[in-house]
Amino acid sequence: MGCLNSKSAAEKTTPGAVGSGYHSQSNKRHNHREKKGIFSKANTLKEWTGSFDNDERAEKAESDANRAIQASAERFLRFILEGAERFFSSLPDSQAVKQVIALTFTNSCAEVTRTKFRLKLDVITALLTSLARELKLPLIEASVPQVEERAMDDGFSRILLAWFSNNPSYEKMISIIAGQAVLNTLYIRYVVNKCVSFEDILAYQFRWVSVNKAATEVFNRFTDGRESMTSEQLGKFLRDVQHSEATDRQALEKFKYRFGGGIHKYNFISYNGSVLTNNAIDPARTSDVWQDMTQSFTHYMVSCARIETEEDLKRATADGARALVLNINKAGNGKLMVGSCELQTILECVKANGFTTNTYPIILCLSPGTPMPIPVQDEVAKMINDTLESAVAEGLMFEGAMINDPMFSPGALRKKVLVMNHQDRLKPFIGFLVADMNKDGLGVRVTDVMEGTPASKGGVLKDDWLTHINGIPIQNKLHLRETLAQLKVGDEFTVRRENLNEIKVVVGGTIDPQDTTASASLSSITFFNYSNSTDPKPWDTERVPASSLVTTQLTRKDLLTHFAFCTVNSADTSTDLPDAEGTAASLGIQFVDVDNSERCLSWARGRFSDNGRCGYILKTDIDTAKSPELSFRIIGGPRLLNCSPLTSMNVTIHGAGVARTNGSQVSFTDCDQSTIAVVQMTFEANGMERTFTSAFCPALLRYGYRALPSVLSGEERASKKQIHGIYCFIK
């Protein structure tokens, strides 16, 4: 017992010691936590102090940045405001008109400064007031209290933005080149021959717009002779004369956000007489892509440009042509040439500039007339692959494509280059392997499906049990092979899976190595195939000679399922075929390859101005529907010729319809959506006659007083055309 008690006592003593040790550790931890808490508080205080320091530094940096931005804005505005005040004060108008002009200008200054320098409106108005008082600018100072956010005059804002872009150091004077660039922004065609100030730019602008006396008369008529136009008068003008469905609210918005909060004769005639702001050809159709771009490729007409020189290449790039016709030959020096232009130069241009402003696919139409020798084809294929690399799209004939394949559309092939070429013969190819079941009549089992093949695309999966083909029971592997052997590239067939629905597969193709009629390497990157097959597939492109346009049996309906390519030269016009371009377009031919004559280029410019000038026009059922009859009267020539009266006019109609001229008036009847009118107008100024050409679809004209865009005859082939407005009235 005693031993037990001793042991018990010992056990009781031991825990006591252990307990004592435990409490000691606990105290140490407690002390550690206290110390840690002290350090933590110290660190927190330090962090707070550091945070305050960081905040102060950030605020100081932000304040310094704001001061720097405001200083830049002040430098930008200083010479502008000073020059504007001096110019407005010199105008021969009443003080009230000068004040309205100053208001529209100050609103524009405030808005451009707000967007370019990211400053708040109250900061800008304070800056404007400060500068106006410092520089003694009474017109500007009086207009500042009426400044509204986002209110701006279209003409003034364009000039201010161009001045900002071409004068990065905000100097008082800018160079000749910079000054010309500012004028070109508003299509002001004066030639700058010295360094200019902002006051000089305003003088050019007001002199340019004031030439249009006819627009001034329109302004006076609708303001009842007053010096400014109200928003109510603007609304009445838009509705009654321009046939716009503008509500009073919309008229007020235009009053503020297009005229800068006031309408005087200068900004009215600038706005009403410019193709930039009052284009006779509907901007809703020409400025943005508005058609469905996901339909089958065969449903679109594509703008073609025949490349023969580097100048042609520059023009095609600027105009947004999407199909480049390249007649390739090998020169004596071993280089691949397209006319006088190297093929390598063309491919590099496509890679660098082809998709900067237009992302829809570019088509390289290689030697549509006669196939190139096979060694040349091999070189062309290597050059295309080496230069364009992954941008080259694989032809859908290799993986099997139906006409309604979602990838067979311009919208699905953005930033892709498609090759049109004479292709090798293709062998049918599907892309799956099968094995027999244990008994005939039960079908076959799929043992493998290769990726990117027609079978994979159709939805055939490994281990599928296929029981029927085209509704007929599959007996065995041999039976399936014999059935498939009867199919051709592009044919469709169905297979049924056990207890599942049918799936559709399109027979694809693979290059036949035994065919030596074309290059295998070039055939492997071909997307559109030149073909005269009696059973054309979606990618087949039928070549239609211009001489057969009158007698061809092709219809628009036929060309919904495959393509056609027609080469048209100005020399092809004859008594029997006076309008080859219009006839080809009416037939629904997708690729109309026109030469580089003035006649053909004018037609192409008018034809592809629709759909945002993207180079693709959707062929629809309403194309052949007759447009309402309309007429227009030429009021004055381009400002370049001081808006001189019309001397003579000639109208050519491409497609359906008739144009009748009577003096300065033209009437259009029986036109449709594919009709293109090419109008040549001659004006005389200072004893010299000059002719301007306008090309458009009559159905796209807008009613009212408008500016008809035109190009000086002889400039159609220029890479950068100067657009001139012809003032007219359309009804």
Buried (B, 14 or more C-beta within 10 A) or exposed (E): EEEEEEEEEEEEEEEEEEEEEEEEEEEEEEEEEEEEEEEEEEEEEEEEEEEEEEEEEEEEEEEEEEEEBBEBBBEBBBBBBBBBBBBBEEBEBEEEBBBBBBBBBBBBBBBBBBBBBEBEBEBBBBBBBBBBEEBEBBBBBBBBEBBBBEBBBBBBBBBBBBBBEBBEEBEBBBBEEBBBBBBBBBBBBBEBEEBBBBBBBBBBBBEBBBBBBBBBEBBBEBBEEEBBBBBEBBBBBBBEBBEBEBEEEBBBBBBBBBBBBBBBBBBBBBBBBBBBBBBBBBBEBBEEBBBEBEBBBBBBBBBBBBBBBBBBBBBBBBBBBBBBBBBBBBEEEEEBBBBEBBBBBBBEBBBEBBBEEBBBBBBBBBBBEEBBEBEBBBBBBEBBBEBBEEBBBBBBBBBBBBBEBEBBBBBBBEBBBBBBBBBBBBBBBBBBBBEBBEEEEBBBBBEEBEEEBBBBBBEBEEEBBBBBBEEEEBBBBEBBEEBBEEBEBBBBBBBBBEEEEEBEBBBBBBBBEEBEEBBBBBBBBBBBBBBEEEEBBBBBBBBBEBEEBEEBEBEBEBBBEBBBBBBBBBEBBEEEBEBBBBBBBBBBBBBBBBBBBBBBBBBBBBBBBBBBBBBBBBBBEEBEEBBEEBBBBBBBBBBBBBBBEBBBBEBBBBBBBEBEBEEBBBBBBEBBBBBBBBBBBBBBBEEEEBBBBBBBBBBBBBBBBBBBBBBBBEBBBBBEBBBBBBBBBBE
